[in-house]
């Protein structure tokens, strides 16, 4: 059964990471930066080359940006939603999921291999957005968001984005005569990065201990609306958009499952880097990861 296969892949890795995080809570902070700087671009290159750079990948990328953009606009324009999602970390955590480290294994376990390109397209679009908008949203008050400085900041964020590096690398390799050989070489490291990333997610859970945070009623109440938006509303919105644009079932299923992934660990990394709202981001990542072990299988049955 696909769901059992998925859980048999995810749970041991999360458990190993959780065990490490309980005894060495700072270890994830030491290995996460090089994984983001070097591992993520290599992993994306391998996955992109494996799935192929075609129109459908960029269509999936556009759909991810559309769904995330619409939801961000709804949150910012609705007084009631804005009241419940007042924190910038909560805003990021409500719309950006762990589509690479969590979503790609989900796609590989539950969907046909042809769906991988769509899953990567969604992850690429979401990764570009979170590493572009995230630093700007979580910047301190001295961060200039207007005029020439805003464009310089945007360009810098795009240039430094792991997704941008992976995409550029894949395009450059694609035009060489050694594409097949490089793809074969990068495929195993790409999977290793995913495994390490899942272990890091577990380590974050172990270090943060969401069960301990649950005693802090204020934080738990604070993240509840974001959990609802991320795990229920965003995938539902993606499902509606997929039907509206008459997407194929393969693309639709891949995009809905990617939208249903828990809050991206990137949100926690960005919060830690900015020195703001770390506890809120950590709680959101922890709880959404635990709850998604139930909601993702439910979405899988829904889209069938």
Buried (B, 14 or more C-beta within 10 A) or exposed (E): EEBEEBBEBBEEBBBBBBBBBBEEBEBBBEBBEEBBEEBBBBBBBBBBBBBBBEEBBBBBBBBBBBBBEBBBEBBEEEEEBEEBBEBBBBBBBBBBBBBBBBBBBBBBBBBEEEBBBBBBBBBBBBBBBBBBBBBBBBBEEEBEEEEEEEEEBBEEBEEEBBBBBBBEBBEEBBEEEEBEEBBEEBBEBBBBBBBBBBBBBBBBBBBBBBEEBEEEEEBBEBBEBBBEBBBBBBBBBBBEBBEEEEBEEBBBBBBBBBBBBBBBBBBBBBBBEBEBBBBBBBBBBBBBBBBBBEBBBBBBEBBE
